[in-house]
Amino acid sequence: MKSQNRIKLLYFVDREDGRDVEMFLPICFYLREKLNADIKMSIFYDAHQIKYYKPDIVFLPNTVGAEYYYLIAKLCSERDIPVFALDSEGNFRTDGKFDFWGYNIGKNYFQEFVCCWSERTRDYLKEKAPKYAEKIVATGNPGVDRYKIYDFISKEAYLKQKGKENYKYVVGYAAWAFAKIYYPQGKIDMIGYFDGDESRLETIEPQRKQVEEVLKFAIENNPDTLFILKIHPLERKLHEEKRGVNECDNLEHYENVIIEYDEYNISDLIHICDLWTSFESTTAMEAWLLNKESMIILTDPNFSPSLKLSKYDEAQPIVDSGEKFQQYFQQFKLTGRLEDFHSQSMRDIRNKIVAPIFGFSDGMNHLRVMKYLIEVIEQLPERKSIYKTNFRFWLLHYLIQIGKPIMKIPGVENFWKFKKFKWVFRSFRFLNFEQYYQEKRPYFEAFYEKNDLDRKINEENLLDELTLHNK
C-alpha cells in the first residue's frame, strides 16, 4: 500500500529543453507549488532510476514516439507503477495514414489516461482503440499554455545580445527538414510524408533550392532587416557532420542573417520578430497565438501532400518568389500589416485550424491534465508497486556510468564509436532545468493570481468545469 506522504514523480525525457519540457513545465509548477510533490528528471536511457528513486508515478512525454518510452511504460504497467503520459505529437492525421501506435508494437496503452490535444484526435482514438475508450480524454496541448502565461524576450534585448541594434525590422523563418533524406530514419520519415511514394524524394532537393533562393532574394534586398533562420530541431544531429543540405546554411555569411539552433526557445524567437515565415511548419500557429502575422513560402503548391489537410496555405499569404516576398514585405513596412493576412477568409481558416490541433488556447490545458493526474494521485494508496531490478535497464545505467569519465577525455566524444552518443552525456544531468523553472515560476504565479485560479479550483470545481467536454 502507498503511504500518503509527499508524492514522488519521476519524469523521463530525452533532453532538458524544448517541446517536451515546455509541455511539462506548467504541470511541474502545479505539482510542486500546489501539491508539494518531489519531482526528479532523468534521461530516458537511464530507466534504472525507477529502482533507485522508487517513484509513486512515472511521467512520460508519450509512450509511442521512442522505443524507450514504450519500454518504460510497459515495465511500469507490469509492476503496477502508474504511468502518466502526455502526447508530444498530438496533432496527427486522422485519415488512417498515420501510425499513432509508433513504437508501441503491442498496441496497448499502458498509461492511466491517454491525453489527446483535441476532441478530433480523442474521438478518432476512441474509434480505433475502443477497449481503451474510457481512458482517452481531450486535455489540449499544455505546451501552448505558455503563450498566455509567459513574457518573452523583447526584440530590443535580443538585438543587444547579438550586437545587431542597427536593424529596424526582424523577420523569422522556421526551417523545414529538407536534410532528413541524408540519414536513414529521416529518409524513412520522408517516404511516409509522401504517402509511401519513394520517387517523390527526388523533388526535395529542387524544392530546397527554390526556398533558399526566395530567402536569399529577401535578405539581399532588405539590408535594414535582420533575418533569423531557425534550423529544424530534427537536423540537430546532422549539423555536427554535414552542412549546406538545408535551405539556411548557405545564407549564413550575410551580415543581416543569424542562424539559430537551440540557444533560444522558439516562442522567444517568434516574439522577437515583426513577421514570421515558414515553408510548412506548425510554428505558424505559434505565431498566430502570439499575435504575429505570418507568410508561407510555397514555390510549388504540389510539393506537399499534407497542405490539403493542414490548410496552412489558405490561412496566410503565399510567397511563391523572392519578388512576391518583397511585395508583401514592402507593404508591411509601409502600413505595419499584411492586408491579405487580415482578410476575413484567412482569419476564419486560422480559427478552424487552431482548435482541432491545440484543443484550447486559454492557458489552462495543464489544469485539464491535472484533473486526470489528480485522479491517479488519489488512487495511489491502493497501488502495490514493485521496484525490482530490470537487467536491461541496469546494464544501460552502468554503461552510462562507465561512459561519463571516458567522454570527458579530450577528443573522445568525436571518435566515431562515441560520436552518436555524446548528446546523451550532454543532456544527462539536467543542470539547466531548475534554473529555467525558477525563471518561469513568477509567470505562473502571476497567471494564477490574475485569474484567481487557486480559489476557483478549490471552491468552484474549476478542474471539473474545464473537462466537461469529456463527459
C-alpha positions as CSV (number, residue, x, y, z in Angstrom):
1,M,0.0,0.0,0.0
2,K,1.2,3.5,-0.8
3,S,1.6,6.0,2.0
4,Q,0.0,9.4,1.9
5,N,3.5,11.1,2.2
6,R,5.0,13.5,-0.3
7,I,4.3,12.4,-3.8
8,K,7.4,11.3,-5.8
9,L,7.2,11.7,-9.6
10,L,10.0,10.6,-12.0
11,Y,9.9,12.3,-15.4
12,F,11.8,10.6,-18.2
13,V,12.7,12.8,-21.2
14,D,15.3,12.9,-23.9
15,R,16.7,16.4,-23.2
16,E,16.3,19.3,-20.7
17,D,14.8,21.8,-23.0
18,G,12.5,22.0,-26.0
19,R,8.9,20.9,-26.6
20,D,8.6,18.1,-24.1
21,V,9.9,20.2,-21.2
22,E,7.6,23.1,-22.2
23,M,4.7,20.7,-22.0
24,F,5.7,19.5,-18.6
25,L,6.7,22.9,-17.0
26,P,3.2,24.2,-16.1
27,I,2.3,20.7,-14.8
28,C,5.5,20.7,-12.8
29,F,4.5,24.1,-11.3
30,Y,1.2,22.7,-10.1
31,L,2.7,19.6,-8.7
32,R,5.5,21.4,-6.8
33,E,3.7,24.5,-5.6
34,K,0.2,23.2,-5.1
35,L,0.7,19.6,-4.1
36,N,4.3,19.8,-2.7
37,A,5.4,16.9,-5.0
38,D,9.0,15.7,-5.2
39,I,10.0,15.7,-8.9
40,K,13.1,14.1,-10.4
41,M,14.0,14.3,-14.1
42,S,16.1,11.6,-15.9
43,I,17.1,10.9,-19.4
44,F,15.0,8.1,-20.8
45,Y,18.1,5.8,-21.3
46,D,18.6,5.7,-17.6
47,A,15.4,3.9,-16.7
48,H,17.2,2.1,-13.9
49,Q,16.4,5.3,-11.9
50,I,13.0,3.6,-11.2
51,K,14.8,1.1,-9.0
52,Y,16.8,3.9,-7.2
53,Y,14.1,6.6,-6.8
54,K,11.0,4.4,-6.3
55,P,8.6,6.9,-7.8
56,D,4.9,6.9,-7.0
57,I,4.2,7.9,-10.6
58,V,6.4,7.7,-13.7
59,F,5.7,10.6,-16.1
60,L,6.5,10.4,-19.9
61,P,6.2,12.8,-22.9
62,N,4.5,9.9,-24.7
63,T,4.5,6.1,-24.9
64,V,4.8,5.7,-28.6
65,G,7.4,8.1,-30.0
66,A,10.6,6.4,-28.8
67,E,11.4,2.8,-28.1
68,Y,12.5,3.6,-24.5
69,Y,9.3,5.4,-23.7
70,Y,7.4,2.4,-24.8
71,L,9.7,0.0,-22.8
72,I,9.5,2.1,-19.7
73,A,5.7,2.3,-19.9
74,K,5.4,-1.4,-20.4
75,L,7.7,-2.2,-17.5
76,C,5.8,0.1,-15.2
77,S,2.5,-1.4,-16.2
78,E,3.8,-4.9,-15.4
79,R,4.9,-3.7,-12.0
80,D,1.8,-1.7,-11.0
81,I,3.7,1.6,-11.2
82,P,1.3,4.2,-12.5
83,V,2.4,5.8,-15.8
84,F,1.1,9.2,-16.8
85,A,1.9,10.3,-20.3
86,L,1.3,13.3,-22.5
87,D,1.2,13.4,-26.3
88,S,4.3,15.1,-27.8
89,E,2.9,14.7,-31.3
90,G,-0.7,15.4,-30.6
91,N,-1.5,16.9,-34.0
92,F,-1.7,13.8,-36.1
93,R,-3.7,12.9,-39.2
94,T,-7.0,11.1,-38.6
95,D,-7.4,9.8,-42.1
96,G,-5.9,6.4,-41.4
97,K,-2.5,7.3,-42.9
98,F,-0.7,8.0,-39.6
99,D,0.6,5.2,-37.4
100,F,-0.5,6.5,-34.0
101,W,0.9,3.5,-32.2
102,G,4.5,4.2,-33.3
103,Y,7.0,2.1,-31.2
104,N,4.1,0.7,-29.2
105,I,4.2,-2.6,-31.1
106,G,1.8,-4.4,-28.8
107,K,-0.8,-1.7,-29.4
108,N,-1.5,-1.4,-25.7
109,Y,-2.0,1.9,-23.8
110,F,0.0,1.4,-20.5
111,Q,-0.7,4.9,-19.2
112,E,-3.5,5.7,-16.9
113,F,-5.0,8.2,-19.3
114,V,-4.4,9.0,-23.0
115,C,-4.2,12.7,-23.1
116,C,-5.2,14.0,-26.6
117,W,-4.7,17.5,-27.8
118,S,-8.1,17.9,-29.3
119,E,-11.6,16.4,-29.4
120,R,-10.8,15.5,-33.0
121,T,-7.9,13.2,-32.1
122,R,-9.8,11.9,-29.0
123,D,-12.8,10.8,-31.0
124,Y,-10.5,9.2,-33.6
125,L,-8.6,7.2,-31.0
126,K,-11.8,6.1,-29.2
127,E,-12.9,4.7,-32.5
128,K,-9.7,3.0,-33.4
129,A,-8.9,1.7,-29.9
130,P,-12.3,1.1,-28.3
131,K,-11.1,-1.1,-25.5
132,Y,-9.3,2.0,-24.1
133,A,-12.1,4.4,-24.8
134,E,-12.8,5.2,-21.1
135,K,-9.2,6.4,-20.5
136,I,-8.9,8.5,-23.7
137,V,-9.6,12.2,-22.9
138,A,-9.0,15.6,-24.5
139,T,-6.8,17.9,-22.4
140,G,-5.4,20.2,-25.0
141,N,-1.7,20.7,-25.5
142,P,-0.2,22.0,-22.2
143,G,2.8,23.3,-24.1
144,V,0.8,26.1,-25.7
145,D,-0.3,27.4,-22.3
146,R,3.0,29.4,-22.3
147,Y,1.6,31.8,-24.9
148,K,-0.9,33.0,-22.3
149,I,1.4,32.8,-19.3
150,Y,4.9,33.9,-20.2
151,D,6.5,37.1,-21.0
152,F,9.0,36.6,-23.8
153,I,12.3,38.3,-24.6
154,S,11.9,41.6,-26.4
155,K,13.3,42.4,-29.8
156,E,15.5,45.2,-28.3
157,A,17.0,42.8,-25.7
158,Y,17.7,40.1,-28.4
159,L,19.3,42.6,-30.8
160,K,21.5,43.9,-28.0
161,Q,22.6,40.4,-27.0
162,K,23.6,39.8,-30.6
163,G,25.2,43.2,-31.3
164,K,22.6,43.9,-34.0
165,E,20.9,47.0,-32.7
166,N,21.2,48.8,-36.0
167,Y,18.4,46.7,-37.6
168,K,14.9,48.2,-37.8
169,Y,13.0,45.1,-38.7
170,V,13.3,41.4,-37.8
171,V,11.9,38.6,-39.9
172,G,12.0,35.0,-38.7
173,Y,12.0,31.8,-40.8
174,A,11.3,28.3,-39.5
175,A,13.4,25.8,-41.5
176,W,11.9,22.7,-42.9
177,A,13.5,19.2,-42.5
178,F,14.9,19.1,-46.0
179,A,18.1,17.4,-44.7
180,K,16.2,14.4,-43.5
181,I,17.0,12.5,-46.7
182,Y,20.6,12.4,-45.6
183,Y,20.2,10.0,-42.7
184,P,18.4,6.6,-42.7
185,Q,15.5,7.3,-40.3
186,G,14.9,10.7,-41.8
187,K,14.6,9.1,-45.3
188,I,12.0,6.7,-44.0
189,D,10.1,9.6,-42.4
190,M,10.1,11.4,-45.7
191,I,8.8,8.4,-47.6
192,G,6.0,8.3,-45.1
193,Y,5.4,12.1,-45.6
194,F,4.9,11.3,-49.3
195,D,2.4,8.6,-48.5
196,G,4.9,5.8,-49.5
197,D,5.9,7.3,-52.9
198,E,9.7,6.9,-52.7
199,S,10.1,8.6,-56.1
200,R,9.0,11.9,-54.6
201,L,12.3,12.1,-52.7
202,E,13.8,13.4,-55.9
203,T,11.7,16.6,-55.6
204,I,13.1,17.5,-52.2
205,E,16.5,19.0,-53.3
206,P,14.9,21.2,-56.1
207,Q,12.4,22.4,-53.6
208,R,15.1,23.2,-51.1
209,K,17.0,25.3,-53.6
210,Q,13.8,27.2,-54.6
211,V,13.1,28.1,-50.9
212,E,16.8,29.1,-50.4
213,E,16.5,31.4,-53.5
214,V,13.4,33.2,-52.0
215,L,15.2,33.7,-48.7
216,K,18.4,34.9,-50.5
217,F,16.4,37.5,-52.5
218,A,14.7,38.8,-49.4
219,I,18.0,39.0,-47.5
220,E,19.8,40.8,-50.2
221,N,17.0,43.3,-50.9
222,N,16.4,44.3,-47.3
223,P,19.7,45.4,-45.7
224,D,17.7,47.2,-42.9
225,T,16.2,43.8,-41.8
226,L,17.7,41.1,-39.6
227,F,16.7,37.6,-40.7
228,I,16.6,34.9,-38.1
229,L,16.7,31.5,-39.7
230,K,15.7,28.8,-37.1
231,I,17.1,25.4,-38.0
232,H,14.7,22.5,-37.7
233,P,15.3,20.5,-34.5
234,L,15.4,17.2,-36.3
235,E,18.5,18.3,-38.1
236,R,20.5,18.8,-34.9
237,K,22.4,15.6,-35.2
238,L,23.1,16.1,-38.9
239,H,24.6,19.6,-38.4
240,E,27.5,18.2,-36.5
241,E,28.6,16.2,-39.6
242,K,27.1,17.8,-42.7
243,R,26.3,21.3,-43.6
244,G,24.7,23.0,-46.7
245,V,22.0,20.5,-47.0
246,N,19.2,22.7,-45.8
247,E,17.8,26.0,-47.0
248,C,19.6,28.1,-44.5
249,D,23.3,27.1,-44.2
250,N,24.3,28.8,-47.5
251,L,22.9,32.1,-46.3
252,E,24.8,32.3,-43.0
253,H,27.6,34.6,-44.4
254,Y,25.2,37.5,-44.9
255,E,25.7,40.3,-42.3
256,N,21.9,40.5,-41.7
257,V,21.4,36.8,-41.1
258,I,21.6,34.9,-37.8
259,I,21.3,31.1,-37.8
260,E,19.6,29.9,-34.6
261,Y,19.8,26.3,-33.3
262,D,18.7,25.7,-29.7
263,E,20.0,28.8,-27.8
264,Y,16.6,30.4,-27.7
265,N,13.1,28.9,-27.3
266,I,11.1,29.0,-30.5
267,S,8.4,31.1,-28.7
268,D,11.0,33.8,-27.8
269,L,12.3,33.8,-31.4
270,I,8.7,34.3,-32.8
271,H,8.1,37.1,-30.2
272,I,11.2,38.9,-31.3
273,C,10.2,39.0,-34.9
274,D,8.0,41.6,-36.7
275,L,7.0,39.0,-39.2
276,W,7.2,35.2,-39.2
277,T,7.7,33.0,-42.2
278,S,8.0,29.3,-42.9
279,F,7.9,26.7,-45.6
280,E,5.4,24.4,-43.9
281,S,5.5,24.5,-40.2
282,T,3.3,24.4,-37.1
283,T,5.3,27.4,-35.9
284,A,2.9,29.4,-38.0
285,M,0.2,28.5,-35.5
286,E,2.5,29.5,-32.6
287,A,3.0,32.9,-34.4
288,W,-0.8,33.3,-34.5
289,L,-1.1,32.6,-30.8
290,L,1.5,35.3,-30.2
291,N,-0.5,37.7,-32.4
292,K,2.2,37.7,-35.1
293,E,1.5,38.0,-38.8
294,S,2.9,35.2,-41.0
295,M,3.6,34.2,-44.5
296,I,4.1,30.7,-46.1
297,I,6.9,30.3,-48.7
298,L,5.3,28.0,-51.3
299,T,7.0,27.9,-54.7
300,D,5.5,24.5,-55.7
301,P,1.8,24.1,-54.5
302,N,2.0,20.4,-55.5
303,F,5.1,19.5,-53.4
304,S,3.3,18.9,-50.1
305,P,0.7,16.2,-49.7
306,S,-0.3,17.4,-46.3
307,L,-1.3,21.0,-47.1
308,K,-4.7,19.9,-48.2
309,L,-5.3,18.7,-44.7
310,S,-3.4,21.4,-42.8
311,K,-4.7,24.3,-44.9
312,Y,-1.7,26.4,-43.9
313,D,-1.6,27.7,-47.5
314,E,-5.1,29.1,-47.1
315,A,-4.6,30.6,-43.7
316,Q,-1.7,33.0,-44.5
317,P,-0.4,34.9,-47.5
318,I,1.6,32.7,-50.0
319,V,5.0,33.7,-51.2
320,D,6.0,31.9,-54.4
321,S,9.1,34.0,-55.3
322,G,11.5,36.5,-54.0
323,E,9.7,39.3,-55.8
324,K,6.4,38.3,-54.1
325,F,8.2,38.3,-50.7
326,Q,9.4,41.8,-51.4
327,Q,6.0,43.0,-52.4
328,Y,4.4,41.8,-49.2
329,F,7.2,43.0,-47.0
330,Q,7.2,46.4,-48.5
331,Q,3.5,46.6,-47.7
332,F,4.3,45.6,-44.1
333,K,7.0,48.2,-43.8
334,L,4.7,51.0,-45.1
335,T,1.5,50.1,-43.2
336,G,2.6,47.8,-40.4
337,R,0.3,45.0,-41.5
338,L,-0.3,42.5,-44.3
339,E,-3.8,43.2,-45.7
340,D,-4.3,39.6,-47.0
341,F,-3.4,38.1,-43.6
342,H,-6.3,40.1,-42.0
343,S,-8.9,39.1,-44.6
344,Q,-12.0,37.5,-43.2
345,S,-11.4,34.3,-45.1
346,M,-7.9,33.7,-43.7
347,R,-9.0,34.7,-40.2
348,D,-11.8,32.1,-40.3
349,I,-9.5,29.4,-41.5
350,R,-6.9,30.1,-38.8
351,N,-9.6,29.8,-36.2
352,K,-10.7,26.5,-37.6
353,I,-7.1,25.3,-37.7
354,V,-6.1,26.1,-34.1
355,A,-9.0,24.5,-32.2
356,P,-8.8,21.0,-33.8
357,I,-5.0,21.0,-33.2
358,F,-4.2,22.5,-29.8
359,G,-7.7,22.0,-28.4
360,F,-7.8,25.1,-26.2
361,S,-5.8,28.3,-26.1
362,D,-6.8,29.7,-22.8
363,G,-3.6,28.9,-20.9
364,M,-5.4,26.2,-18.8
365,N,-4.6,23.0,-20.7
366,H,-2.2,22.0,-17.9
367,L,-5.1,22.2,-15.5
368,R,-7.1,19.8,-17.7
369,V,-4.2,17.4,-17.5
370,M,-4.1,17.9,-13.7
371,K,-7.7,16.9,-13.4
372,Y,-6.7,13.4,-14.5
373,L,-3.3,13.3,-12.9
374,I,-5.0,14.1,-9.5
375,E,-7.3,11.1,-10.1
376,V,-4.2,8.9,-10.4
377,I,-2.7,10.5,-7.3
378,E,-5.9,9.8,-5.3
379,Q,-5.7,6.1,-6.2
380,L,-2.0,5.8,-5.1
381,P,-2.8,4.2,-1.7
382,E,-4.3,1.2,-3.5
383,R,-1.2,0.5,-5.6
384,K,1.3,-2.2,-4.8
385,S,4.2,-1.1,-6.9
386,I,7.2,-3.3,-7.4
387,Y,10.7,-1.8,-7.8
388,K,12.9,-4.8,-8.6
389,T,15.9,-4.6,-11.0
390,N,15.4,-4.9,-14.7
391,F,18.5,-6.3,-16.3
392,R,18.4,-4.3,-19.5
393,F,17.9,-1.0,-17.7
394,W,20.5,-1.9,-15.0
395,L,23.1,-2.7,-17.7
396,L,22.5,0.5,-19.6
397,H,22.7,2.5,-16.4
398,Y,26.2,1.2,-15.6
399,L,27.3,1.6,-19.2
400,I,26.4,5.3,-18.8
401,Q,28.3,5.5,-15.5
402,I,31.3,4.0,-17.1
403,G,31.0,6.3,-20.1
404,K,30.8,9.5,-18.2
405,P,34.6,9.8,-17.3
406,I,35.6,8.4,-20.7
407,M,33.6,11.1,-22.5
408,K,35.4,13.8,-20.5
409,I,38.7,12.8,-22.1
410,P,39.5,15.5,-24.8
411,G,38.7,14.3,-28.3
412,V,37.0,11.1,-27.3
413,E,33.5,12.3,-28.0
414,N,34.4,12.9,-31.6
415,F,35.6,9.4,-32.1
416,W,33.2,7.7,-34.5
417,K,32.2,5.0,-32.0
418,F,31.2,7.6,-29.4
419,K,30.1,10.5,-31.5
420,K,26.4,9.4,-31.8
421,F,26.1,9.1,-28.0
422,K,27.6,12.4,-26.9
423,W,24.2,14.1,-26.7
424,V,23.3,11.6,-24.0
425,F,26.1,12.8,-21.8
426,R,25.4,16.4,-22.6
427,S,21.8,16.0,-21.5
428,F,22.4,13.6,-18.6
429,R,22.5,15.9,-15.6
430,F,19.6,18.3,-16.4
431,L,21.7,21.1,-14.9
432,N,19.7,23.9,-16.6
433,F,16.2,22.8,-15.9
434,E,16.0,24.0,-12.4
435,Q,17.3,27.4,-13.4
436,Y,14.8,27.6,-16.2
437,Y,11.9,26.6,-13.9
438,Q,12.8,29.3,-11.4
439,E,12.9,31.9,-14.3
440,K,9.4,30.9,-15.4
441,R,7.9,30.3,-11.9
442,P,6.9,34.0,-11.4
443,Y,4.9,34.0,-14.7
444,F,2.9,31.0,-13.4
445,E,2.3,32.7,-10.1
446,A,1.1,35.9,-11.8
447,F,-1.2,33.9,-14.1
448,Y,-2.8,32.1,-11.2
449,E,-3.2,35.3,-9.2
450,K,-4.6,37.3,-12.2
451,N,-7.2,34.6,-12.9
452,D,-8.0,33.7,-9.3
453,L,-7.3,30.1,-10.0
454,D,-6.5,28.8,-6.5
455,R,-9.9,29.9,-5.3
456,K,-11.7,28.6,-8.4
457,I,-10.0,25.3,-8.2
458,N,-10.8,24.8,-4.5
459,E,-14.2,26.4,-4.3
460,E,-15.7,26.3,-7.7
461,N,-14.6,22.9,-9.0
462,L,-12.7,24.5,-11.9
463,L,-11.0,21.3,-12.9
464,D,-14.3,19.6,-13.4
465,E,-15.6,22.5,-15.5
466,L,-12.6,22.6,-17.7
467,T,-13.1,18.9,-18.6
468,L,-16.8,18.8,-19.1
469,H,-16.3,18.1,-22.8
470,N,-15.0,14.6,-21.9
471,K,-18.2,13.6,-20.1
